[in-house]
Amino acid sequence: MMPRTSKKSDDLATIEARRDALREELAQLDERARLAELAARDAGRPVLIAALERIKIAAMDKSDAKAIAAAIGQHGGRFVADRLAAAATS
């Protein structure tokens, strides 16, 4: 019996063309992933803004508002909410 020949072309030009196509596809996937990560990082904003619009908030300094926003950004809403709930019961 003779060994089967591969149906795939092994010429260098075909391999390089396929490699270039795969690199382009990976670049597109990387861009889609970057955009998805950006969207995921800001997914909670509409919910928070809607909640803030329903309650009265006393005057606060810009630095306090930034600190609260930074804490939510760094630790997540659940962590900040839990800390605030604990502080309210202390």
GROMACS elastic network, one bead per residue, 0.5 to 0.9 nm:
[ bonds ]
;  ai    aj funct       b0    kb
    1     4     6  0.89988   500
    2     5     6  0.89427   500
    4     7     6  0.89818   500
    5     8     6  0.87309   500
    6     9     6  0.73925   500
    6    10     6  0.85655   500
    9    12     6  0.87206   500
    9    14     6  0.68378   500
    9    15     6  0.79260   500
   10    13     6  0.85799   500
   10    14     6  0.70391   500
   10    15     6  0.67664   500
   11    14     6  0.56030   500
   11    15     6  0.64720   500
   11    16     6  0.88657   500
   12    15     6  0.50896   500
   12    16     6  0.60906   500
   12    17     6  0.85163   500
   13    16     6  0.51835   500
   13    17     6  0.60771   500
   13    18     6  0.85908   500
   14    17     6  0.51214   500
   14    18     6  0.61760   500
   14    19     6  0.85445   500
   15    18     6  0.51757   500
   15    19     6  0.60976   500
   15    20     6  0.86323   500
   16    20     6  0.60999   500
   16    21     6  0.85489   500
   17    20     6  0.51203   500
   17    21     6  0.62086   500
   17    22     6  0.86598   500
   18    21     6  0.50111   500
   18    22     6  0.61584   500
   18    23     6  0.85945   500
   19    22     6  0.50943   500
   19    23     6  0.61762   500
   19    24     6  0.86699   500
   20    23     6  0.50409   500
   20    24     6  0.62282   500
   20    25     6  0.86040   500
   21    24     6  0.51357   500
   21    25     6  0.61992   500
   21    26     6  0.86350   500
   22    26     6  0.60739   500
   22    27     6  0.85299   500
   23    26     6  0.50265   500
   23    27     6  0.61415   500
   23    28     6  0.86429   500
   24    27     6  0.50214   500
   24    28     6  0.62554   500
   24    29     6  0.86278   500
   25    28     6  0.50894   500
   25    29     6  0.61924   500
   25    30     6  0.85966   500
   26    30     6  0.60307   500
   26    31     6  0.85910   500
   27    30     6  0.50333   500
   27    31     6  0.62872   500
   27    32     6  0.86903   500
   28    31     6  0.51522   500
   28    32     6  0.62455   500
   28    33     6  0.85921   500
   29    32     6  0.50267   500
   29    33     6  0.60379   500
   29    34     6  0.85127   500
   30    33     6  0.50518   500
   30    34     6  0.61222   500
   30    35     6  0.86852   500
   31    34     6  0.50173   500
   31    35     6  0.62499   500
   31    36     6  0.85651   500
   32    35     6  0.51759   500
   32    36     6  0.61034   500
   32    37     6  0.85886   500
   33    37     6  0.60790   500
   33    38     6  0.86022   500
   34    37     6  0.51404   500
   34    38     6  0.62848   500
   34    39     6  0.87033   500
   35    38     6  0.50900   500
   35    39     6  0.62181   500
   35    40     6  0.85934   500
   36    39     6  0.50737   500
   36    40     6  0.60598   500
   36    41     6  0.85680   500
   37    40     6  0.50298   500
   37    41     6  0.60963   500
   37    42     6  0.87549   500
   38    41     6  0.52004   500
   38    42     6  0.65634   500
   38    43     6  0.86639   500
   39    42     6  0.53354   500
   39    43     6  0.59031   500
   40    43     6  0.50086   500
   40    44     6  0.81378   500
   41    44     6  0.77040   500
   41    73     6  0.81812   500
   42    45     6  0.56937   500
   42    46     6  0.84779   500
   42    73     6  0.88463   500
   43    46     6  0.71122   500
   43    47     6  0.81935   500
   44    47     6  0.54891   500
   44    48     6  0.62618   500
   44    49     6  0.86893   500
   44    77     6  0.82390   500
   45    48     6  0.51747   500
   45    49     6  0.60253   500
   45    50     6  0.85116   500
   46    49     6  0.51307   500
   46    50     6  0.60532   500
   46    51     6  0.85768   500
   47    50     6  0.51794   500
   47    51     6  0.62381   500
   47    52     6  0.86606   500
   48    51     6  0.50939   500
   48    52     6  0.61056   500
   48    53     6  0.86148   500
   49    52     6  0.50399   500
   49    53     6  0.61664   500
   49    54     6  0.88848   500
   50    53     6  0.52027   500
   50    54     6  0.67265   500
   51    54     6  0.53984   500
   51    55     6  0.69845   500
   52    55     6  0.56005   500
   52    56     6  0.77459   500
   52    57     6  0.79428   500
   53    56     6  0.77792   500
   57    60     6  0.82620   500
   60    63     6  0.82413   500
   60    64     6  0.64191   500
   60    65     6  0.69144   500
   61    64     6  0.52417   500
   61    65     6  0.64870   500
   61    66     6  0.87174   500
   62    65     6  0.50936   500
   62    66     6  0.61399   500
   62    67     6  0.85667   500
   63    66     6  0.50424   500
   63    67     6  0.60870   500
   63    68     6  0.86508   500
   64    67     6  0.50091   500
   64    68     6  0.62098   500
   64    69     6  0.85885   500
   65    68     6  0.51935   500
   65    69     6  0.61845   500
   65    70     6  0.85128   500
   66    69     6  0.50439   500
   66    70     6  0.59178   500
   66    71     6  0.84817   500
   67    70     6  0.50065   500
   67    71     6  0.60771   500
   67    72     6  0.86240   500
   68    71     6  0.51415   500
   68    72     6  0.63288   500
   68    73     6  0.86236   500
   68    80     6  0.84707   500
   69    72     6  0.51538   500
   69    73     6  0.61278   500
   69    74     6  0.85929   500
   70    74     6  0.59641   500
   70    75     6  0.83299   500
   71    74     6  0.51207   500
   71    75     6  0.56808   500
   71    76     6  0.72155   500
   71    77     6  0.83922   500
   71    79     6  0.88763   500
   71    80     6  0.69102   500
   72    75     6  0.54149   500
   72    77     6  0.52252   500
   72    78     6  0.84291   500
   72    79     6  0.78531   500
   72    80     6  0.61684   500
   72    81     6  0.88731   500
   73    76     6  0.56907   500
   73    77     6  0.77901   500
   75    78     6  0.80291   500
   75    79     6  0.60052   500
   75    80     6  0.69155   500
   76    79     6  0.56645   500
   76    80     6  0.65392   500
   76    81     6  0.87020   500
   77    80     6  0.52464   500
   77    81     6  0.59051   500
   77    82     6  0.84465   500
   78    81     6  0.50893   500
   78    82     6  0.60105   500
   78    83     6  0.85790   500
   79    82     6  0.51800   500
   79    83     6  0.62416   500
   79    84     6  0.86525   500
   80    83     6  0.51100   500
   80    84     6  0.61128   500
   80    85     6  0.85223   500
   81    84     6  0.51239   500
   81    85     6  0.60613   500
   81    86     6  0.85362   500
   82    85     6  0.50742   500
   82    86     6  0.61097   500
   82    87     6  0.85712   500
   83    86     6  0.50571   500
   83    87     6  0.61020   500
   83    88     6  0.85790   500
   84    88     6  0.61188   500
   84    89     6  0.87605   500
   85    88     6  0.50764   500
   85    89     6  0.64494   500
   85    90     6  0.88240   500
   86    89     6  0.53160   500
   86    90     6  0.63308   500
   87    90     6  0.52045   500
